[in-house]
Amino acid sequence: MYRMRPAFTLIEILISVAILSVSFLFVLKIHTDNREHIIYLAERNRQALQDSLFLTKNILRHHKDTKSAYEILQKHFQVREDESRQALKKTSRSIYIPHEIKIVPPPDIGGPTALVNEVKLKDKHSSIYWHVKIQSF
């Protein structure tokens, strides 16, 4: 006499395969989204590092100019290697500096007076930096 063993039916197997497929798709989507975010953040960090080449004391002179990092740094550093010089020449930004803002504390409170300039470096990932100069206390 044969005894029937309990087993999965075809419908139960199909349902479990469908559930696993949806789960795998969800995990792959999360992985893809995270990868895109990581690539974006890595690019922004690389761009911020390159932006630091442009943030010298003399940056405010270059309103509405497009300058290479070499043009900005050649007055401050002597670059001897041609490979480094060429890499600096390839790195360029459009520089835009809106009107200067003067910050004056209320007369009854007192405090420092400052001049603030917004420095916009435009490229694929544009960035905004602030140049603050304290005038008096």
Backbone as CSV, one residue per row, in Angstrom:
resi,resn,N_x,N_y,N_z,CA_x,CA_y,CA_z,C_x,C_y,C_z
1,MET,0.824,-1.158,0.000,0.000,0.000,0.000,0.887,1.247,0.000
2,TYR,0.613,2.090,-0.978,1.368,3.334,-1.071,0.783,4.378,-0.159
3,ARG,1.693,5.030,0.449,1.276,6.124,1.324,1.665,7.433,0.646
4,MET,0.786,8.382,0.575,1.040,9.657,-0.097,1.913,10.531,0.803
5,ARG,3.024,10.994,0.219,3.877,11.918,0.974,3.386,13.338,0.741
6,PRO,3.475,14.135,1.763,3.072,15.525,1.549,4.097,16.214,0.628
7,ALA,3.644,16.959,-0.361,4.526,17.654,-1.306,3.879,18.966,-1.709
8,PHE,4.695,19.805,-2.331,4.168,21.089,-2.805,3.426,20.882,-4.117
9,THR,2.373,21.629,-4.262,1.645,21.568,-5.530,2.296,22.541,-6.504
10,LEU,1.923,22.428,-7.743,2.482,23.289,-8.778,2.150,24.764,-8.512
11,ILE,0.959,25.028,-8.045,0.544,26.406,-7.753,1.380,26.981,-6.615
12,GLU,1.642,26.220,-5.569,2.458,26.700,-4.449,3.882,27.013,-4.911
13,ILE,4.425,26.204,-5.785,5.774,26.448,-6.310,5.795,27.723,-7.151
14,LEU,4.797,27.915,-7.999,4.727,29.123,-8.830,4.601,30.382,-7.970
15,ILE,3.798,30.312,-6.922,3.630,31.466,-6.031,4.952,31.790,-5.325
16,SER,5.654,30.773,-4.850,6.929,31.016,-4.167,7.977,31.589,-5.131
17,VAL,7.997,31.122,-6.376,8.929,31.669,-7.373,8.585,33.133,-7.658
18,ALA,7.301,33.460,-7.759,6.885,34.839,-7.998,7.295,35.739,-6.829
19,ILE,7.114,35.281,-5.595,7.500,36.066,-4.419,9.011,36.291,-4.398
20,LEU,9.782,35.245,-4.678,11.240,35.389,-4.721,11.677,36.341,-5.838
21,SER,11.032,36.291,-6.992,11.373,37.175,-8.105,11.138,38.634,-7.750
22,VAL,9.997,38.925,-7.145,9.685,40.295,-6.729,10.694,40.762,-5.677
23,SER,11.062,39.892,-4.764,12.049,40.238,-3.736,13.401,40.553,-4.362
24,PHE,13.838,39.741,-5.304,15.119,39.982,-5.975,15.093,41.307,-6.753
25,LEU,13.980,41.594,-7.426,13.869,42.854,-8.155,13.953,44.046,-7.209
26,PHE,13.320,43.952,-6.064,13.355,45.026,-5.073,14.786,45.248,-4.569
27,VAL,15.496,44.172,-4.268,16.885,44.275,-3.796,17.776,44.871,-4.887
28,LEU,17.600,44.462,-6.135,18.390,45.014,-7.231,18.119,46.497,-7.441
29,LYS,16.874,46.921,-7.294,16.539,48.339,-7.432,17.218,49.148,-6.337
30,ILE,17.181,48.665,-5.109,17.859,49.364,-4.002,19.359,49.447,-4.286
31,HIS,19.945,48.366,-4.754,21.368,48.354,-5.065,21.706,49.367,-6.160
32,THR,20.895,49.423,-7.211,21.124,50.362,-8.307,21.001,51.798,-7.829
33,ASP,19.978,52.104,-7.028,19.804,53.455,-6.498,20.991,53.854,-5.631
34,ASN,21.446,52.951,-4.768,22.595,53.248,-3.913,23.847,53.480,-4.750
35,ARG,24.018,52.704,-5.779,25.184,52.858,-6.651,25.176,54.227,-7.311
36,GLU,24.021,54.671,-7.798,23.912,55.987,-8.422,24.217,57.092,-7.413
37,HIS,23.740,56.953,-6.187,24.030,57.944,-5.144,25.518,57.965,-4.816
38,ILE,26.123,56.808,-4.734,27.558,56.736,-4.426,28.375,57.381,-5.541
39,ILE,28.013,57.132,-6.786,28.719,57.750,-7.914,28.551,59.265,-7.870
40,TYR,27.328,59.738,-7.587,27.080,61.179,-7.502,27.906,61.806,-6.379
41,LEU,27.920,61.181,-5.207,28.684,61.721,-4.082,30.183,61.715,-4.364
42,ALA,30.672,60.667,-5.004,32.092,60.621,-5.349,32.446,61.743,-6.326
43,GLU,31.579,61.984,-7.289,31.810,63.062,-8.257,31.781,64.428,-7.572
44,ARG,30.827,64.627,-6.668,30.752,65.900,-5.925,31.981,66.116,-5.058
45,ASN,32.472,65.069,-4.412,33.678,65.193,-3.593,34.902,65.517,-4.451
46,ARG,35.008,64.874,-5.601,36.109,65.176,-6.518,36.024,66.619,-6.992
47,GLN,34.806,67.064,-7.279,34.589,68.434,-7.734,34.937,69.429,-6.624
48,ALA,34.557,69.127,-5.385,34.869,70.019,-4.262,36.376,70.117,-4.056
49,LEU,37.075,69.018,-4.235,38.529,69.045,-4.120,39.132,69.929,-5.212
50,GLN,38.616,69.822,-6.422,39.089,70.684,-7.499,38.714,72.143,-7.252
51,ASP,37.526,72.384,-6.679,37.107,73.756,-6.370,38.079,74.437,-5.421
52,SER,38.674,73.666,-4.525,39.590,74.258,-3.554,40.800,74.889,-4.247
53,LEU,41.114,74.466,-5.466,42.204,75.084,-6.212,41.888,76.525,-6.590
54,PHE,40.620,76.862,-6.675,40.199,78.187,-7.127,39.976,79.170,-5.974
55,LEU,39.894,78.688,-4.760,39.507,79.534,-3.635,40.717,80.200,-2.986
56,THR,41.380,81.045,-3.733,42.513,81.798,-3.221,42.032,83.156,-2.724
57,LYS,42.935,83.924,-2.153,42.575,85.269,-1.677,42.166,86.181,-2.831
58,ASN,42.673,85.903,-4.013,42.428,86.772,-5.166,41.218,86.352,-6.002
59,ILE,40.423,85.429,-5.524,39.289,84.928,-6.308,38.284,86.031,-6.643
60,LEU,38.188,87.042,-5.770,37.194,88.091,-5.985,37.513,88.964,-7.203
61,ARG,38.702,88.870,-7.747,39.084,89.648,-8.934,38.520,89.062,-10.226
62,HIS,38.056,87.851,-10.172,37.729,87.124,-11.406,36.229,87.007,-11.656
63,HIS,35.478,88.050,-11.358,34.029,88.047,-11.570,33.724,87.888,-13.065
64,LYS,32.848,86.964,-13.378,32.398,86.660,-14.745,33.550,86.219,-15.658
65,ASP,34.524,85.534,-15.092,35.634,84.991,-15.871,35.546,83.475,-15.865
66,THR,36.097,82.875,-16.897,36.319,81.431,-16.904,37.822,81.245,-16.838
67,LYS,38.275,80.640,-15.755,39.714,80.486,-15.510,40.049,79.024,-15.284
68,SER,41.272,78.678,-15.645,41.767,77.340,-15.326,42.446,77.401,-13.966
69,ALA,42.607,76.257,-13.355,43.282,76.210,-12.055,44.720,76.683,-12.202
70,TYR,45.329,76.416,-13.329,46.708,76.860,-13.545,46.794,78.383,-13.552
71,GLU,45.845,79.056,-14.214,45.849,80.526,-14.258,45.712,81.126,-12.861
72,ILE,44.907,80.483,-12.029,44.699,80.990,-10.665,45.936,80.741,-9.798
73,LEU,46.549,79.572,-9.933,47.624,79.170,-9.023,49.025,79.564,-9.469
74,GLN,49.220,79.933,-10.721,50.578,80.189,-11.209,51.260,81.342,-10.488
75,LYS,50.497,82.273,-9.922,51.085,83.382,-9.170,51.533,82.947,-7.777
76,HIS,50.972,81.857,-7.282,51.257,81.400,-5.918,52.227,80.227,-5.868
77,PHE,52.234,79.406,-6.914,53.060,78.195,-6.936,53.813,78.104,-8.250
78,GLN,54.976,77.506,-8.197,55.734,77.238,-9.400,55.571,75.753,-9.729
79,VAL,54.849,75.464,-10.800,54.588,74.082,-11.204,55.625,73.699,-12.255
80,ARG,56.509,72.786,-11.893,57.618,72.428,-12.779,57.285,71.290,-13.727
81,GLU,56.474,70.346,-13.282,56.161,69.180,-14.108,55.105,69.535,-15.150
82,ASP,55.393,69.179,-16.388,54.467,69.489,-17.477,53.149,68.738,-17.322
83,GLU,53.203,67.512,-16.828,51.981,66.717,-16.639,51.051,67.386,-15.629
84,SER,51.601,67.887,-14.536,50.796,68.594,-13.527,50.248,69.890,-14.095
85,ARG,51.065,70.596,-14.851,50.638,71.851,-15.458,49.463,71.613,-16.408
86,GLN,49.547,70.554,-17.204,48.471,70.247,-18.151,47.185,69.848,-17.426
87,ALA,47.315,69.096,-16.337,46.128,68.708,-15.559,45.459,69.937,-14.960
88,LEU,46.244,70.892,-14.462,45.678,72.127,-13.910,45.029,72.974,-14.996
89,LYS,45.593,72.964,-16.192,45.013,73.744,-17.291,43.679,73.158,-17.751
90,LYS,43.504,71.834,-17.632,42.245,71.192,-18.035,41.121,71.469,-17.044
91,THR,41.465,71.759,-15.792,40.470,72.019,-14.762,40.107,73.493,-14.797
92,SER,38.898,73.796,-15.228,38.485,75.200,-15.315,37.082,75.385,-14.742
93,ARG,36.800,76.593,-14.325,35.491,76.951,-13.772,35.106,78.347,-14.252
94,SER,33.812,78.551,-14.409,33.280,79.901,-14.609,33.037,80.475,-13.226
95,ILE,33.547,81.678,-13.008,33.473,82.291,-11.689,32.474,83.441,-11.747
96,TYR,31.537,83.446,-10.833,30.543,84.517,-10.748,30.463,84.957,-9.297
97,ILE,30.586,86.267,-9.081,30.563,86.820,-7.726,29.513,87.937,-7.683
98,PRO,28.362,87.697,-7.056,27.349,88.744,-6.953,27.843,89.907,-6.080
99,HIS,26.986,90.871,-5.892,27.355,92.062,-5.121,27.749,91.703,-3.689
100,GLU,28.685,92.487,-3.183,29.181,92.310,-1.821,28.095,92.702,-0.816
101,ILE,28.031,91.964,0.267,27.058,92.227,1.329,27.817,92.713,2.555
102,LYS,27.389,93.833,3.099,28.020,94.350,4.311,27.100,94.018,5.481
103,ILE,27.662,93.336,6.470,26.890,92.958,7.652,27.295,93.888,8.790
104,VAL,26.316,94.638,9.265,26.549,95.593,10.342,25.640,95.210,11.503
105,PRO,26.189,95.082,12.703,25.350,94.722,13.850,24.451,95.883,14.253
106,PRO,23.359,95.599,14.948,22.497,96.676,15.438,23.286,97.585,16.386
107,PRO,23.021,98.901,16.362,23.798,99.841,17.178,23.691,99.582,18.684
108,ASP,22.554,99.114,19.146,22.377,98.903,20.587,23.075,97.643,21.093
109,ILE,23.376,96.687,20.203,24.014,95.441,20.620,25.520,95.488,20.366
110,GLY,25.926,96.014,19.221,27.342,96.046,18.874,27.804,94.703,18.347
111,GLY,29.040,94.659,17.914,29.600,93.416,17.388,30.436,93.692,16.163
112,PRO,30.910,92.645,15.526,31.799,92.837,14.373,31.055,93.255,13.109
113,THR,31.763,93.994,12.279,31.283,94.356,10.955,32.032,93.465,9.952
114,ALA,31.302,92.960,8.976,31.933,92.038,8.030,31.476,92.325,6.606
115,LEU,32.348,91.996,5.669,32.007,92.018,4.252,31.918,90.569,3.788
116,VAL,30.816,90.231,3.108,30.580,88.859,2.686,30.383,88.832,1.170
117,ASN,31.112,87.946,0.523,30.953,87.737,-0.913,30.573,86.289,-1.161
118,GLU,29.599,86.115,-2.007,29.233,84.777,-2.460,30.096,84.475,-3.686
119,VAL,30.715,83.323,-3.708,31.563,82.915,-4.829,30.913,81.686,-5.458
120,LYS,30.473,81.841,-6.703,29.848,80.725,-7.411,30.839,80.193,-8.441
121,LEU,31.127,78.904,-8.341,31.979,78.232,-9.317,31.074,77.329,-10.151
122,LYS,30.935,77.660,-11.411,29.989,76.946,-12.264,30.710,75.922,-13.130
123,ASP,30.115,74.732,-13.159,30.615,73.629,-13.965,29.502,72.598,-14.020
124,LYS,29.810,71.364,-14.285,28.807,70.300,-14.310,28.049,70.252,-12.981
125,HIS,28.788,70.317,-11.874,28.197,70.411,-10.543,28.606,71.761,-9.974
126,SER,27.760,72.779,-10.122,28.095,74.106,-9.623,28.163,74.103,-8.106
127,SER,28.987,75.005,-7.579,29.180,75.094,-6.132,29.126,76.551,-5.703
128,ILE,28.735,76.762,-4.460,28.695,78.101,-3.885,29.538,78.102,-2.626
129,TYR,30.415,79.091,-2.536,31.265,79.274,-1.363,31.098,80.708,-0.878
130,TRP,31.503,80.965,0.345,31.377,82.285,0.939,32.750,82.794,1.348
131,HIS,33.040,84.031,0.997,34.279,84.696,1.391,33.881,85.763,2.408
132,VAL,34.335,85.613,3.633,33.966,86.526,4.717,35.209,87.257,5.188
133,LYS,35.107,88.591,5.273,36.219,89.387,5.768,35.701,90.244,6.930
134,ILE,36.231,89.989,8.111,35.848,90.772,9.297,36.574,92.116,9.221
135,GLN,35.821,93.202,9.270,36.426,94.529,9.173,36.786,95.107,10.537
136,SER,35.857,95.049,11.452,36.128,95.647,12.769,35.268,94.978,13.823
137,PHE,35.692,95.132,15.060,34.929,94.607,16.207,34.287,95.729,16.962
